Amino acid sequence: MHLQPDNIPDELRNRPQWVNFKVQDGHKTPYMARNPNCKASSTDPATWAPFADAVNMIGRHDINAVAYALNGDFVAVDLDDCFLNGELSVQTIEIVKRLATYTERSISGTGLHALLSGELPCRGRKLPGFELYCDKRFIICTGIHLPDTPTAIHPIDSGILEWLSHVTEPTHAICSVGSVCSVGSVGSVGSVTGQAVSVDEIISTTLPKRHGERNMCILRFARGLRFEAALQDSAFRDLRPLVKKWHVAALPFINTRDFDETWADFIRAWDRAKVPLSGILDAAWKTALSEPMPAEASAYDNPLVQQLVALCRALSAHSPDGHFFLSMHSAATLLNVKPMRVLRWLRMMQVDGIIELLLRGDHRVSRAGRYRWL
């Protein structure tokens, strides 16, 4: 995308905390503006430079971006996959309205960056598609201002802080269903230590992130409460305030504003919550091995591909809308092949109309891919 550095707020431009980036084929590498042969560090001010130096380097030495080094002075909100058919999604519009601050398009064109002045109660927070940072990170700035948002950086107020406390948890508490989680790791849902997981962790790992995920996530939330949080014997009157907390946290990502509807759907989901969050992949794998192959598997000659088709079909059976999460690394472990082979096979299944990719996985943040069985 064509950068518009003149639109970047003066609050950032006037600080000598700038570096350059080479953004190529999905890889982003920081370099010093005054020495483009040396990499920059988000924790070493000696590698930073004034804004003008960074802008002047664009177009030279394969440099194509500028970035600001967060040093506790601002909070950056990084949103992924914000557009649906070229228009902002309803969930993204809700988030942008709540933040009410300078917002710009990301360099990929598919995401948004919002900047706030003030401090976070903790250093970094992350959910799939939603990240916040205030220090020891670079934020690539494009100046491609999002219309109808402020042109200046506004401060974090108490209302925003309260909202953020509902929708985010510390980074180490996030682990996607279907991704490879270390045994007994801190905060990993379904840790095999046998200890119950906190309700806040269950909420943070089951929030919807875009339109169409609400019912699936309510069912996942019910599974988490019943099994991971060990609340299977709880009365509905005790579960109601927990569901209310989930509903409040989910508001930026769903169209539903009426808690009664969420509560009614949760009651229905509670009776259908038969499998723990952490046990879905294992249960689906057992099903794939023990039950007859689905008809779709006959399209392939390789028995391993057939098993992958069966696994996807079994995973989709745990969701009312056929959606499921699957990490190529987890599938590779089960099939005893390299992850890239699984990735190619999944792509083949997409082309053949067996599954649809809804959200690409990212091993860097332990995010499994999200698919739909067709």
C-alpha positions as CSV (number, residue, x, y, z in Angstrom):
1,M,0.0,0.0,0.0
2,H,1.1,3.6,-0.6
3,L,2.3,5.1,2.6
4,Q,1.1,8.5,3.7
5,P,3.6,9.6,6.4
6,D,2.3,13.1,6.6
7,N,-0.9,11.8,8.2
8,I,1.0,10.2,11.1
9,P,0.2,12.2,14.3
10,D,2.7,14.8,15.5
11,E,2.8,13.0,18.9
12,L,4.7,10.3,17.2
13,R,6.5,12.2,14.5
14,N,8.2,14.5,17.0
15,R,9.8,11.7,19.0
16,P,13.2,10.2,17.8
17,Q,12.0,6.6,18.1
18,W,11.8,5.5,14.5
19,V,13.3,2.7,12.5
20,N,12.7,1.2,9.0
21,F,11.3,-2.1,8.0
22,K,11.7,-4.4,5.0
23,V,8.3,-6.1,4.5
24,Q,8.6,-8.9,2.0
25,D,6.5,-12.1,1.5
26,G,5.0,-11.8,5.0
27,H,8.3,-11.3,6.7
28,K,9.0,-8.0,8.6
29,T,12.5,-7.1,9.5
30,P,13.5,-3.9,11.3
31,Y,16.6,-1.9,10.3
32,M,18.3,1.3,11.6
33,A,17.3,4.4,9.6
34,R,20.8,5.8,9.7
35,N,22.5,2.5,8.9
36,P,20.2,0.3,6.8
37,N,22.7,-2.6,6.9
38,C,22.2,-3.0,10.6
39,K,19.1,-4.4,12.3
40,A,17.2,-2.3,14.8
41,S,16.2,-3.3,18.3
42,S,12.9,-2.4,20.0
43,T,14.8,-2.2,23.3
44,D,17.9,-0.3,22.2
45,P,17.3,3.5,21.7
46,A,20.8,3.7,20.0
47,T,19.2,2.0,17.0
48,W,16.4,4.5,16.7
49,A,16.3,7.8,14.7
50,P,14.2,10.9,14.1
51,F,11.1,10.5,11.9
52,A,12.5,12.4,8.9
53,D,15.5,10.0,8.7
54,A,13.2,7.0,8.6
55,V,11.0,8.5,5.9
56,N,13.9,9.5,3.8
57,M,15.1,5.9,3.7
58,I,11.9,4.6,2.1
59,G,12.6,3.2,-1.4
60,R,16.3,2.7,-0.7
61,H,18.0,-0.6,0.2
62,D,14.6,-2.4,-0.2
63,I,13.2,-0.4,2.7
64,N,9.4,0.0,2.3
65,A,8.1,0.9,5.8
66,V,8.6,3.0,8.9
67,A,7.9,1.9,12.4
68,Y,7.7,3.5,15.9
69,A,9.4,2.0,18.9
70,L,6.9,1.7,21.7
71,N,8.6,2.7,24.9
72,G,5.8,2.9,27.4
73,D,4.6,6.2,26.1
74,F,1.7,4.9,23.9
75,V,-0.5,1.9,23.6
76,A,-0.9,0.2,20.2
77,V,-4.0,-1.8,19.3
78,D,-3.3,-4.2,16.5
79,L,-6.4,-5.7,14.8
80,D,-6.3,-8.4,12.1
81,D,-8.8,-9.4,9.4
82,C,-10.9,-6.2,9.8
83,F,-12.6,-6.2,6.4
84,L,-15.4,-8.3,5.0
85,N,-16.0,-8.0,1.2
86,G,-14.0,-4.7,1.2
87,E,-16.0,-3.2,4.1
88,L,-15.2,-2.9,7.8
89,S,-16.8,-5.8,9.7
90,V,-19.5,-4.9,12.3
91,Q,-17.2,-6.1,15.1
92,T,-14.3,-3.9,13.9
93,I,-16.6,-0.9,13.7
94,E,-17.7,-1.5,17.3
95,I,-14.0,-1.7,18.5
96,V,-13.0,1.4,16.6
97,K,-15.9,3.3,18.1
98,R,-15.0,2.2,21.6
99,L,-11.3,3.2,21.2
100,A,-12.2,6.6,19.6
101,T,-8.6,7.5,18.7
102,Y,-6.3,7.8,15.7
103,T,-6.7,4.6,13.6
104,E,-4.9,3.7,10.4
105,R,-4.8,0.8,7.9
106,S,-2.0,-1.7,8.4
107,I,0.7,-2.2,5.8
108,S,-1.0,-5.5,4.7
109,G,-4.3,-3.5,4.0
110,T,-6.3,-6.1,5.9
111,G,-5.8,-4.9,9.4
112,L,-6.0,-1.7,11.5
113,H,-3.7,-0.1,14.1
114,A,-5.1,2.3,16.7
115,L,-2.9,4.3,19.1
116,L,-3.7,5.6,22.5
117,S,-1.7,7.6,25.1
118,G,-1.5,6.2,28.6
119,E,-0.4,3.0,30.2
120,L,-1.7,-0.6,30.3
121,P,-1.9,-2.5,33.6
122,C,0.4,-5.1,32.1
123,R,2.9,-5.1,29.3
124,G,1.3,-7.0,26.4
125,R,-2.0,-8.6,25.8
126,K,-3.0,-10.8,23.0
127,L,-6.0,-12.7,21.6
128,P,-6.3,-14.1,18.1
129,G,-6.7,-11.1,15.8
130,F,-6.5,-8.6,18.7
131,E,-3.3,-7.4,20.3
132,L,-2.2,-4.6,22.6
133,Y,1.4,-3.4,23.3
134,C,2.9,-0.5,25.0
135,D,6.7,-1.2,25.1
136,K,9.5,-3.3,23.7
137,R,7.7,-3.6,20.4
138,F,7.6,-1.8,17.0
139,I,4.4,-0.7,15.4
140,I,4.6,-0.1,11.6
141,C,2.9,3.1,10.8
142,T,1.4,3.8,7.3
143,G,-0.4,7.1,7.8
144,I,-3.3,5.6,5.8
145,H,-5.9,7.2,8.1
146,L,-9.2,5.4,8.6
147,P,-12.0,7.9,7.8
148,D,-14.3,9.0,10.5
149,T,-11.7,8.4,13.2
150,P,-9.8,11.1,15.1
151,T,-6.6,12.4,13.5
152,A,-5.0,12.8,16.9
153,I,-4.0,10.2,19.5
154,H,-6.5,10.2,22.4
155,P,-5.8,9.1,26.0
156,I,-7.0,5.8,27.5
157,D,-9.9,6.6,29.8
158,S,-11.4,4.5,32.6
159,G,-14.1,3.2,30.3
160,I,-11.6,1.8,27.8
161,L,-9.5,0.3,30.5
162,E,-12.5,-1.5,32.0
163,W,-13.5,-2.8,28.5
164,L,-10.0,-4.0,27.8
165,S,-9.9,-5.9,31.1
166,H,-12.9,-7.9,29.9
167,V,-11.7,-8.7,26.3
168,T,-8.1,-9.5,27.0
169,E,-6.0,-11.7,29.2
170,P,-2.2,-11.8,29.6
171,T,-0.4,-13.2,26.5
172,H,0.7,-16.4,28.2
173,A,-2.9,-17.4,29.0
174,I,-3.9,-17.9,25.3
175,C,-3.7,-21.3,23.7
176,S,-6.0,-22.1,20.7
177,V,-7.9,-25.4,20.6
178,G,-6.2,-27.7,18.2
179,S,-2.8,-26.1,18.6
180,V,0.1,-27.8,20.4
181,C,0.2,-26.8,24.0
182,S,3.0,-27.8,26.4
183,V,2.0,-30.2,29.1
184,G,1.2,-28.3,32.3
185,S,2.0,-25.0,30.7
186,V,0.8,-21.9,32.6
187,G,-2.6,-20.8,31.5
188,S,-3.1,-23.5,28.8
189,V,-6.7,-24.6,28.6
190,G,-7.0,-28.2,29.5
191,S,-3.6,-28.6,31.1
192,V,-3.1,-32.2,32.0
193,T,-2.0,-31.3,35.5
194,G,-5.6,-32.1,36.6
195,Q,-6.1,-28.6,38.2
196,A,-9.1,-26.6,37.3
197,V,-8.6,-23.7,34.9
198,S,-9.9,-20.2,35.9
199,V,-13.1,-18.9,34.5
200,D,-11.3,-15.8,33.2
201,E,-9.0,-18.1,31.1
202,I,-12.0,-19.9,29.7
203,I,-13.6,-16.6,28.7
204,S,-10.4,-15.4,27.0
205,T,-10.1,-18.5,24.9
206,T,-13.7,-18.8,23.8
207,L,-14.6,-15.2,22.8
208,P,-15.8,-14.8,19.2
209,K,-13.7,-12.6,16.9
210,R,-15.9,-12.1,13.9
211,H,-19.4,-12.5,12.6
212,G,-20.7,-16.1,12.6
213,E,-18.7,-17.5,15.5
214,R,-21.1,-16.6,18.3
215,N,-23.0,-20.0,18.6
216,M,-19.9,-22.0,18.2
217,C,-18.1,-20.0,20.9
218,I,-21.0,-20.3,23.3
219,L,-20.8,-24.0,23.0
220,R,-17.0,-23.9,23.5
221,F,-17.5,-21.7,26.6
222,A,-20.0,-24.2,28.0
223,R,-17.5,-27.0,27.4
224,G,-14.8,-25.0,29.2
225,L,-16.9,-24.3,32.2
226,R,-18.2,-27.9,32.5
227,F,-14.8,-29.6,32.1
228,E,-11.8,-27.4,32.3
229,A,-13.2,-25.2,35.1
230,A,-14.7,-28.3,36.7
231,L,-18.2,-26.7,37.1
232,Q,-20.2,-29.6,35.8
233,D,-22.2,-29.9,39.0
234,S,-23.0,-26.1,39.3
235,A,-26.6,-24.9,39.3
236,F,-27.7,-22.6,36.5
237,R,-28.2,-19.7,39.1
238,D,-24.4,-19.9,39.8
239,L,-23.5,-20.1,36.1
240,R,-25.6,-17.1,35.1
241,P,-23.2,-14.4,36.3
242,L,-20.3,-16.2,34.5
243,V,-22.2,-16.2,31.3
244,K,-23.0,-12.5,31.8
245,K,-19.3,-11.8,32.1
246,W,-18.7,-13.7,28.9
247,H,-21.5,-11.8,27.2
248,V,-20.0,-8.4,28.2
249,A,-16.6,-9.4,27.0
250,A,-18.0,-10.7,23.7
251,L,-20.1,-7.6,22.9
252,P,-17.4,-6.0,20.6
253,F,-17.4,-9.1,18.4
254,I,-21.1,-10.0,18.2
255,N,-24.3,-8.4,17.0
256,T,-26.3,-9.7,19.9
257,R,-27.0,-7.0,22.5
258,D,-29.6,-8.8,24.5
259,F,-28.2,-11.0,27.3
260,D,-31.4,-13.0,27.5
261,E,-30.6,-14.4,24.0
262,T,-27.0,-15.4,25.1
263,W,-28.3,-16.9,28.3
264,A,-30.9,-19.0,26.5
265,D,-28.4,-20.2,24.0
266,F,-25.9,-21.1,26.7
267,I,-28.6,-23.2,28.5
268,R,-29.1,-25.1,25.3
269,A,-25.4,-25.5,24.8
270,W,-24.8,-26.7,28.3
271,D,-26.7,-29.9,27.6
272,R,-24.7,-30.5,24.4
273,A,-21.3,-29.9,26.0
274,K,-20.0,-33.4,26.0
275,V,-16.3,-33.0,25.3
276,P,-13.6,-30.9,27.1
277,L,-12.0,-28.1,25.1
278,S,-8.6,-29.8,25.4
279,G,-10.1,-33.2,24.4
280,I,-11.7,-32.3,21.1
281,L,-8.7,-33.1,19.0
282,D,-8.1,-36.4,20.7
283,A,-11.7,-37.4,20.6
284,A,-11.9,-36.5,16.9
285,W,-8.8,-38.5,16.1
286,K,-10.2,-41.6,17.8
287,T,-13.4,-41.2,15.8
288,A,-11.5,-40.8,12.6
289,L,-9.6,-44.0,13.2
290,S,-12.5,-46.1,14.5
291,E,-15.5,-45.1,12.3
292,P,-15.9,-45.8,8.5
293,M,-14.2,-43.3,6.3
294,P,-16.4,-40.4,5.1
295,A,-17.4,-40.6,1.4
296,E,-15.2,-37.6,0.7
297,A,-12.1,-39.5,1.6
298,S,-12.5,-41.8,-1.4
299,A,-11.4,-38.9,-3.7
300,Y,-7.8,-39.6,-2.6
301,D,-5.4,-42.5,-3.0
302,N,-3.0,-41.6,-0.1
303,P,-4.3,-43.3,3.2
304,L,-2.8,-40.4,5.2
305,V,-4.8,-37.9,3.2
306,Q,-7.9,-40.0,3.8
307,Q,-7.2,-40.0,7.5
308,L,-6.9,-36.2,7.4
309,V,-10.3,-35.9,5.7
310,A,-11.8,-38.2,8.4
311,L,-10.2,-36.1,11.1
312,C,-11.6,-32.9,9.7
313,R,-15.1,-34.5,9.4
314,A,-14.9,-35.7,13.0
315,L,-13.8,-32.2,14.3
316,S,-16.6,-30.5,12.5
317,A,-19.1,-32.8,14.2
318,H,-18.3,-31.0,17.5
319,S,-19.7,-27.7,16.2
320,P,-23.3,-26.9,15.4
321,D,-22.2,-25.0,12.2
322,G,-19.5,-27.4,11.0
323,H,-16.7,-25.0,12.0
324,F,-13.5,-26.4,13.6
325,F,-10.0,-25.5,14.6
326,L,-6.9,-27.5,13.4
327,S,-3.2,-26.8,13.7
328,M,-1.1,-28.2,10.9
329,H,1.5,-29.1,13.6
330,S,-1.0,-31.0,15.7
331,A,-2.3,-32.9,12.6
332,A,1.3,-33.5,11.5
333,T,2.0,-35.1,14.9
334,L,-1.0,-37.4,14.5
335,L,-0.2,-38.4,11.0
336,N,3.5,-38.6,11.6
337,V,4.4,-36.3,8.6
338,K,6.0,-32.9,8.3
339,P,3.7,-29.9,8.9
340,M,4.1,-28.5,5.4
341,R,2.7,-31.7,4.0
342,V,-0.4,-31.2,6.1
343,L,-0.6,-27.6,4.9
344,R,-0.5,-28.7,1.3
345,W,-3.1,-31.4,1.9
346,L,-5.4,-29.0,3.6
347,R,-5.1,-26.6,0.7
348,M,-5.9,-29.5,-1.7
349,M,-9.0,-30.2,0.3
350,Q,-10.0,-26.6,0.0
351,V,-9.6,-26.6,-3.7
352,D,-11.6,-29.8,-3.9
353,G,-14.5,-28.3,-2.0
354,I,-14.3,-30.5,1.1
355,I,-13.4,-27.8,3.6
356,E,-13.3,-24.0,3.6
357,L,-10.6,-21.9,5.3
358,L,-12.1,-19.2,7.5
359,L,-9.1,-18.0,9.4
360,R,-5.5,-18.8,8.6
361,G,-3.4,-20.3,11.4
362,D,-0.3,-18.7,12.8
363,H,2.2,-20.9,14.7
364,R,4.0,-17.8,16.1
365,V,1.0,-17.1,18.3
366,S,-0.2,-20.7,18.7
367,R,-3.2,-20.0,16.6
368,A,-4.8,-22.9,14.9
369,G,-6.4,-22.5,11.5
370,R,-10.2,-22.3,11.5
371,Y,-12.1,-24.2,8.9
372,R,-15.7,-25.2,7.9
373,W,-16.7,-28.6,6.6
374,L,-18.5,-28.3,3.3
